Amino acid sequence: MNTSVEDDAVTKRKERNMFIFLTVFLAPILSVIIVGALGFTIWISQILTGPPTS
């Protein structure tokens, strides 16, 4: 029974660490990459096709 309690504690610690990694590091990094890629795509398309006209 003691090993089950220790396993639960290790699992909870791993889950907490993964949650912190995902929310503090991975989500902001992915957001910057996605927004940057969209901006770069729009910039390149405007170089090739010209600015949008009204």
N, C-alpha and C positions, 0 to 999 in steps of 0.2 A: 504494500500500500504506500510505503514511503516513496518508492520510485515513481509511482503515478503522480504524486503531488509535485515531485521535482520535475517530471516531464511536463506537467501543466504549467509550471512556472517558466520553464525554458520556452515552451510554445508561446506563452503570453509575451515574454520578452522579445522573441523573434517577431511576433506580429506587431508589437509596438514599434520596434526598430524599422520594420518594413513600412509601416504607415508613415512614420516620420520621414523616411527616405523618399517615399512617393510624394508626400505633400510639400516638403521643404525643398527638395532638389529636383526630382524628375518632372513634376508638373510645371514649374516655372521654366525649366530648361526647354521642355517640349513646346511650351507656349511661345517662347522667344524664337525657336527654330521655325515653327509653323508660320508665325506672323512675318518673320524675315523672309521666308521662302515665298510667301504670297506677295510681299512688297517687291522682291526681286523679280518675280514673274511678271508683275504689272509693269515694272520699270523696263524690262527687256521687251515686252510686247509693245510698249509705247515707243521705244527706240526703233523697232522694226516697222510698225504700222503708223506711227505718228500719234499725236494726242487726240483724245476723243473730241468730236465736233458736236456743236449744238444743233 
